[in-house]
Amino acid sequence: MSTTTPVTESTNIRLNLGCGRNSIPGWVNIDIFPLPGVDFVADLEDCQNTPLPFQDDSVDEFLLSHVLEHMRHPLELMQELHRIAKPGALMVIRVPHGASDDAFEDPTHVRQFFTGSFGYFSQPYYWRADYGYRGDWLTEKVTLVVSAAEYRGYSVAALMQKINHERNIVIEIKAELRAVKPVRQPLRQLQQAPQVIIDWQ
């Protein structure tokens, strides 16, 4: 495990952020605790004061698996990740669905996410007010993971109706985002809705 600046000369840098015990070979595994498999220790909540030790436009891919629901300052983190992302870099985010018990039961969860939440990591969503956020991520796809045993017989329309009005339908949300550089203007007409799909598991 290293606590110094990671090597950034590689042509394909992939960051596994908030990895915990789930390190991935071939990725730079980052966590706040020096657990086995962690390559670099960093406080993702403190990106505004302590930037991540990567060059601008240097990272190809990001994974945040069950991380953002723990973040009190997600916009500061997403802005910092945008700084170090190559144009078009892929980010995969996995979080509990906001209407699931899992989103609330864990006392370390501080926020909930829904299908439309990820748009607020882009610039066009801030056409009404400026909160100082300067990152820009386009949400390309949002996958809602549901139980095949319970909901396989439902049409997508019927299942979406249940998801929007009932609790504990979606097991997990997986969002796929792309870094947009240069950043877009905060204009409502530039907002783009992501593709939303159902994944029966």
N, C-alpha and C positions, 0 to 999 in steps of 0.2 A: 504494500500500500504506500502511496506517495502523498505527501502533503505539499509538494512543490508544484510548480507550473507543469501541466502535462505537455508532452511533445505534441506540437501542432503542425509538423511538416508533412504529415501523411496527406495523401490526396483524397482519402475517404475517412472522415472523422464522424463517428456516431456516438452520441451521448445517451447513456442510460441514467436518467436523472432521478434522484431519490430512490435508488435501486434497493436499499435495504439489504436483505439477504439474497436477493434475486439478481446477482451479477450475471452478465452475459459475456462469454468469450468473444474477443475481437472488438468489443465496445469499450469506451471509457466509462467506467462505472463510478457514479458520484453519489455521495450520501453525506449527511451531517455527522454520522457516527462512523468510526474506523472499524467497520465490520469486515470479516473475511471476504475477499473478493472486491472490496472497494478500492478503486485506483486513486481517487482524489476526494478529500474531505472538504465540503463547502456547505455553507448555510444558504439555502436557496431563498430564504426569507429576507436575506440581507443584501440582495443584488444591487440595490440602490447605493449602498455604501461600499460594498466590496464586489466589484465586477468579477465575473468568472474569468479565469486566466486563459482565454482563447482570443485569437485575433478576430477583428471584424471580418465577416464574410468567409468564415473558415470551416463551418460545420455543415455536413451533408444531411444528417438525420438525427432526430430526437425521439426518445421514448420517455413518456411520463405515465407510468402505470400505477394508478391509485396514489397519486401525489398531489394533484391540484386541490382535492377536497380538504387537504391539510393546510393549505396555504392561506394565510391572512392577507397577503399582498400579491395576488396572482398577476395583476397588471405589471407590476415592477419586474417580476420574473419573466413574463412573456415579452416585455420590452427588451430585457437583457438577452434573452434567447434570440430575439429578432436581430439584435446587433451582431451576434456571432454567426448567424445562419447565412449560408450561401443563398443567393437568389434562387427561389424554387425549392429550397430544402424542405424535406418531409418531416412533419411532426405527427406522431401518433399519441393520442391521449386516451387513457382508460380511466373511468370514474364510475362510482355507483350512480344509478339514476336518482334524481332528486326526490322522486315519489316512492322510494324504497325504504324499508326499515334500515337497510344497511347504511344509507346516507346519514342516519341520525343516531344509530345505536353506539357507534364508536365515538367515545368522548373526544378523540383527537380530530374528528371531522369538524371543520368550521364553516363549510359552505356546501350548497347543493347545486347540481348541474342538471340542465334539461336540454332538449334538442336545440333550442335557440341560444343557449348560453355562449357557445363558442364564437358566435358572430361578434361578440364584444371584444375579441382579441384582434379585430380588424379596425381600420380607420373609418370606413364609411358609416359605421354604427354610431359615431360620435358627431353626427350632423346637428344634434340638438344642443349639446353641451361639450365643453372641452375640459376633461379631467386630467390633462397633462400626459396622457398615454401616447407614446409615439411608435409603438410597434404596429405591424400590419401582417396578419395571417389570414389567408383565405381558407375557410372551412369547405373542403371539397365534398366530404362524405361523412355522414353520421350513421353508425350502425347501432341498432337497438337489439340487444341480446335478450331473448325470451326463452322460456321453457318449451321445448318441442312437445313434451308429454302433455302439457296443459293446453297449448294454444295452436297446435299444428292445423286443426280443422278450421281455423278462423281465416277469413279473407284479410288482406292487408288493411283494407278500409275499416273493417269491423275491429280489428286488433288495434289500429291507431286510435279509434274512438275509445276503446277501453283504456289504452295507455294515457290518453289525455284527461280521463275522468276518474280513474281508479288508482289505487296504490298497489305496489308490489307486483307489477306486471313485468317490468323490465329488470333483468338481473344486472346488466351493466351497459354503459354507453362506451362505444369506441368512436372517437372522432379523428379524422385525418385532415391535416391542415398543411398549407404550403406558404412559405415565406414570400411575401410580395415586396419586391424592391425595384425601383424606389417606391416609397409608401404612397398610397392613394390619398386623394383629398377626402375630408370628412363630408361627403355628399350622399344624401339619402338614395339618389338614383344609382349609386355605385354598389349598394348592398346586393349581395348575391346569396340566395338561399341554397343550402347544401342539398345534395342528394341524400335522402333518408331511406335506409333499407332495414329490413327485419332479418335477423339471424336466429333461426330456431335451433337451439342446442339441447 
